[in-house]
Amino acid sequence: MSMLFVITSSKSCKEDFLTRIKRIASANPDRIILREKHLSQDDLLKLAIKCKEICDKYSVAFSVNSNIEVARKVNADIHLPYKLFVENNENIKDFSTIGVSVHSISEAETAEMLGASYLIAGHIFATDCKKGLKPRGIEYLSDISEAVKIPVLGIGGISLERLSSVLQTGAAGACVMSHFMNCDNPESEVSVFKKFAND
């Protein structure tokens, strides 16, 4: 079974953010990662509480990106950039699921050794989120997937048309951000992605 993770971006959301999260969660992606770095600690905590309630209702796994304190307060999983993961490794042992974003094979191998549950590797294709930065490509994702035993998900410019090439690398799945934040029918889009990934 291939996995589909949704990463939030309230700034690119085309409707009320929590309404969008409900619509996405109702289609049962494998995980929603709350990534709202522009918010204050208090605002992030308030939003995380509401998102966790929605995800619990639909039995969708929920992670908070980067903010260990907020993740712990709402009883969520944690997802960290590689540098933060290494710096806080001794401080996150109580989390049952720890995701790490990596950008090289050496980072992937170290993250696995230090206890990461899964990895997100990118960016694979050109994307507006990383304007001007050269994508690492499919071969990079394949190399990362082969280097570790834990699940690796690709991120960056992944559309339905590109999903098959992502999964052919041996990756465990894909992460999508902008598309699900601003498409017209997120329920249908998430369902289509999941069906395509697992046919």
ZILINGI-V503284 format. One record per backbone hydrogen bond with DSSP energy under -1.0 kcal/mol. NH is the residue of the N-H (numbers start at 1). CO is the residue of the C=O. E is the energy in kcal/mol with one decimal. If there is no record, write none. Layout:
nh->(NH:NH)
co->(CO:CO)
e->(E:E)
This chain:
nh->(3:5:6:7:8:12:13:14:20:21:22:23:24:25:26:27:28:30:31:32:33:34:39:44:45:46:47:48:49:50:51:52:53:54:55:56:57:58:59:60:63:64:65:66:67:68:71:72:73:74:76:77:78:79:80:82:85:86:87:88:89:91:95:99:100:101:102:108:109:110:111:112:113:114:115:116:117:118:119:120:121:122:124:125:130:131:133:136:137:141:142:143:144:145:146:147:153:154:155:166:167:168:169:170:172:174:175:176:181:182:183:189:190:191:192:193:194:195:196:197:198)
co->(172:174:31:176:33:9:10:181:16:17:18:19:20:21:22:24:25:4:4:61:6:63:36:40:41:42:43:44:45:46:47:48:49:50:51:52:53:54:56:55:32:77:34:79:65:66:67:68:69:70:71:62:97:64:99:101:81:82:83:84:86:88:92:78:118:80:120:104:105:106:107:108:109:110:112:111:98:98:151:100:153:102:155:156:127:128:130:123:124:137:138:139:140:141:142:143:119:173:121:162:163:164:166:167:152:3:154:5:177:178:179:185:186:187:188:189:190:191:192:193:194)
e->(-2.8:-2.4:-2.8:-2.1:-2.6:-1.6:-1.1:-1.7:-2.2:-2.3:-2.3:-2.2:-2.6:-3.0:-2.1:-1.4:-2.0:-2.1:-1.1:-2.3:-3.0:-2.9:-1.7:-2.8:-2.3:-2.3:-2.2:-2.8:-2.3:-1.5:-2.6:-2.7:-1.8:-1.9:-2.7:-2.7:-2.0:-1.6:-1.0:-2.9:-2.4:-2.2:-2.7:-3.3:-1.6:-1.1:-2.2:-2.4:-2.2:-1.9:-2.9:-2.6:-1.7:-2.3:-2.8:-1.3:-2.4:-2.4:-2.3:-2.0:-1.0:-1.6:-1.6:-2.7:-1.6:-2.2:-2.4:-2.1:-2.7:-2.2:-2.8:-2.3:-2.1:-2.1:-1.4:-2.6:-3.3:-1.2:-2.6:-2.4:-2.8:-1.1:-2.6:-2.1:-1.4:-1.0:-2.1:-3.3:-1.1:-1.4:-2.3:-2.5:-2.3:-2.4:-2.0:-1.3:-2.6:-2.1:-1.7:-1.5:-2.4:-1.8:-1.2:-1.5:-2.8:-2.1:-2.8:-2.3:-1.2:-1.5:-1.4:-2.5:-2.8:-1.9:-2.6:-2.4:-2.5:-2.6:-2.7:-2.4:-1.3)
